[in-house]
Amino acid sequence: MLGFIPLTDCAPLVVAKAKGFFAAEGLDVTLSREASWATIRDKVAVGALDAAHMLAPMTLAATLGAGGEPTPMIAPLALNRNGSGVTVSTALAAALRQADPVAMAETPVTARALARVIAARKAAGAPPLTFAVVFPYSIHNYALRYWMSQAGVDPDRDVRIVVTPPPRMVEQLAAGVIDGFCVGAPWNAVARADGIGEVLLRASDFWRDGPDKVFGMTRAWAEDHPDTLQAALRALILAAAWADAPAHRQELVALLARPEHVGADPQAIAWALEGEIVFHAGDAGFPWRSHAAWFLSQMARWGQIAPDLDLMATAAQVYRPDLYRQAAESLGLASPVEDARIEGPKAFFDGQVFDPAAAGAYARSFPIGRLSA
Amino acid sequence: MRVLVIDPDPARAALVAEGLAGDDRPEVRQTARYDAAEVAAFAPDVIVVACDSADRDTLESLREAGETNPRPVVMFADRSEPGLAEQAIRAGVAAYVVDGLAPGRVRPVLEVAMTRFALMQQLRGDLAKAKANLESRKVVDRAKGLLMKERGLDEDAAYRLLRKLAMDKGRPIGAVAADLLAFAGVLKGDAS
């Protein structure tokens, strides 16, 4: 029994089931569509789900007991690269363009215009702008915060960040409850297609081929079911390769659009699949420990975890490239020989370099953050 | 004590709320969706939320915000009683509890919620079964009619034949009847 959230990047699970990759491994899999990340985490923790589509930082937070009881989890496979995006209401987009047309014309766009709008609103006594993310422990939360901070906006003090379920983002943006959001596909495309929002930044603009979702489970389950886990990993790797193939694009979109999967407009689903989300190519499934260490650096930066934690040691506990390699090798696929790498200088939009060996120092290096106050 | 029940299924929320109110003291309110203003105004000590509510992630973030926010920290019920959270999650409910509330006061609330969830599930299951039975009876009647017409059998013989087919194939009689009707349709050219 595997859980998933209705988002485009649940594709490897849906494909593995629908196209028979699980069956070919002798696995009888039921997919369970869940309504929230918290429920995915809890059901996996208590064994009501064997494994699930998870936000990558959730596996780290659960292991550390950030936001709940500590339950050691592992991530032996990344489900996709890229896919999320920062979208603002058309009204805020117009205000940003008026405040700083130069900044708004830059590629990728910076948050300097946002800093100006916020300063003007403060001077006028207007309430802070509200941005929504999908979960406290998510690339969406960290990317939005990083992007804002880089232009001098303190995400804890200058704006309000709330958590809103992905399917409700667009209606809340339309209703003016929120001014912008960072969410996964297909919801940025839905807001855009409905004329409600403007996509400012795609995940690939923020971090080229940056991490997003993983296939996660408890460490205990993985240790008790090593063969089942390897079979599932092989099925998911093959399904991810299937999902990447342009020849399967139409079928993939139709499959995801079905109400029991994502249940959104096929055109909106197709948008992020076009040149954005990668499921398999370029070792997209490989769970780089440097990705985990970066997430941990941001969790430390924003005060979600203890500042003195050994970040690389935690990354090594949770991210399991060894299990990925074993599955890939049995399929005759090559995988990276290193477990971690230096991310950058062409990875992040601001040209910064992340060295996982110095993750703690990196977390403290930002002028805006809860470690530097 | 104030309890807020958040459940996208209003009938189930009503059932839980009714169970809690009958129990004794707590003041109970039910809502289909989390609303920040409503929660602030009602100031619940316990929020019982259905696992199939999308609002759980928002409630999680309130716990996060607790550090910088003067409002009470909401805590998942698990730290208080071992095994309670596990039972609750399996039953389909979760609870967020204001920090400092005596664990003993949370258990009865969650127990009522879990019992009522199970009751609702059973009611729904019975209804679905009754519907399926009715449907399968209709299909069997049509298949019987077909056999009577095509094979010149009487009603009893037609039914016995269907039952034999079902037993031979180890499948429910409704499924065998549905197959028979589908194949008859193909033979008559209904589908290709």
Interface residues (C-beta under 8 A of the other chain):
Chain A: E34 A35 S36 W37 A38 T39 D42 K43 A45 V46 A48 G67 G68 E69 V134 F135 P136 D156 V162 V163 T164 P165 P167 R168 G303 Q304
Chain B: P8 C51 D52 S53 A54 D55 R56 D57 T58 L59 E60 S61 R63 E64 E67 T68 F76 D78 R79 A85 E86 I89 R90 A94
